[in-house]
């Protein structure tokens, strides 16, 4: 005969009857918020689209060094409290997000381009053109 396992469902019923429509039931924690990124490559460059909803352009930092790219952004909390109102539940994220990438080719930081529009950061990161090694000429 199988083992019986008793589970405590008190918390679930409490959540169900007390404010179900105001807050969701207690479920396992969601993974931390991350930047969602699409990375494409062609012969000359890498193109990235980074979703940064709720972030202002001045709160984004992009660093390119060699074949490394680092992106960080700060989502700031803005208070819009009105008299007589109280916050019942907040699921919006406030804080710092960051992502780093290492590419197979070095990036040309002098030619890199960035554009931010409607919560999407678009980066065009040209690959550094490596010149063929110089050789010494033979004197005849």
C-alpha positions in Angstrom: 0.0 0.0 0.0 1.3 3.5 -0.8 2.4 6.0 1.7 0.0 8.7 2.5 1.3 12.3 2.6 -0.6 15.0 4.4 -0.3 18.5 3.0 -1.1 21.7 4.8 -3.6 23.5 2.5 -4.5 26.2 5.1 -2.5 28.9 3.3 -4.0 28.2 0.0 -7.6 28.5 1.3 -6.6 31.6 3.3 -5.4 33.2 0.0 -8.4 32.0 -1.9 -10.9 33.6 0.5 -9.0 36.6 1.6 -8.3 38.9 -1.3 -8.1 36.4 -4.2 -9.0 39.1 -6.6 -6.5 41.6 -5.2 -3.4 39.3 -5.0 -2.5 36.0 -6.6 -2.3 32.9 -4.5 1.1 32.0 -3.0 2.9 30.1 -5.8 6.6 29.3 -6.0 8.8 32.4 -6.5 9.2 33.5 -10.1 12.8 33.7 -11.4 14.5 37.1 -11.1 13.8 39.6 -13.8 16.3 39.5 -16.6 16.8 41.6 -19.7 15.4 39.8 -22.7 17.8 39.9 -25.6 17.9 38.9 -29.3 21.3 38.6 -30.8 21.9 38.4 -34.5 25.1 38.2 -36.6 26.0 39.0 -40.1 29.4 39.1 -41.8 30.3 42.6 -40.4 28.5 43.1 -37.1 26.4 41.8 -34.3 22.9 43.3 -33.8 21.2 43.2 -30.4 17.7 44.1 -29.4 17.3 44.4 -25.6 13.9 44.8 -23.9 14.1 47.4 -21.1 10.5 48.4 -20.3 10.2 51.2 -17.7 13.8 52.3 -18.1 14.8 55.8 -19.1 17.6 56.3 -21.7 19.8 58.1 -19.2 19.7 55.1 -16.8 21.3 52.7 -19.3 25.1 52.0 -19.4 26.7 50.1 -22.3 30.4 49.1 -22.1 32.4 47.5 -24.9 35.9 46.2 -24.4 37.6 43.8 -26.8 35.1 41.0 -27.4 33.1 41.8 -24.2 29.8 43.7 -23.9 28.2 44.7 -20.6 24.8 46.3 -20.4 23.3 47.6 -17.1 20.1 49.6 -16.5 18.4 51.0 -13.4 14.6 50.8 -13.0 13.7 53.5 -10.7 10.6 53.5 -8.5 8.3 56.5 -8.9 5.9 57.3 -6.2 2.4 58.4 -7.3 0.7 58.2 -3.9 -2.5 60.1 -3.6 -4.2 61.2 -0.4 -6.5 58.4 0.8 -4.9 55.7 -1.3 -2.7 52.8 -0.1 -0.8 50.3 -2.1 -2.3 46.8 -1.7 0.2 44.9 -3.8 3.1 45.7 -6.1 4.6 43.3 -8.5 6.7 45.8 -10.5 10.4 45.4 -10.3 12.7 48.3 -9.2 16.4 48.0 -9.1 19.4 47.3 -11.3 19.6 44.8 -14.2 22.7 43.7 -16.0 23.9 41.3 -18.7 27.3 40.6 -20.1 28.2 38.9 -23.4 31.4 37.5 -24.8 31.6 37.4 -28.6 33.8 35.2 -30.8 35.2 38.3 -32.5 36.6 41.6 -31.1 34.1 44.5 -31.3 34.9 47.9 -32.9 33.8 50.2 -30.1 34.6 53.3 -32.2 31.9 52.3 -34.8 29.4 50.9 -32.4 25.9 52.4 -32.5 23.1 52.5 -29.9 19.5 53.6 -30.2 16.7 53.4 -27.5 13.1 53.7 -28.5 9.8 52.5 -26.9 11.6 50.4 -24.2 13.9 48.6 -26.7 17.7 49.2 -26.8 19.1 48.4 -30.3 22.9 47.9 -30.5 24.9 47.5 -33.7 28.4 46.2 -32.8 30.7 46.0 -35.8 33.3 43.3 -35.7 36.9 44.7 -35.5 38.6 44.3 -38.9 41.9 42.6 -38.3 44.6 43.7 -40.8 46.8 41.0 -42.2 50.2 40.9 -40.6 52.8 43.1 -42.2 55.8 41.5 -43.7 59.2 42.8 -44.4 60.1 43.5 -48.0 63.1 41.9 -49.5 65.6 44.2 -51.0 66.9 43.1 -54.4 
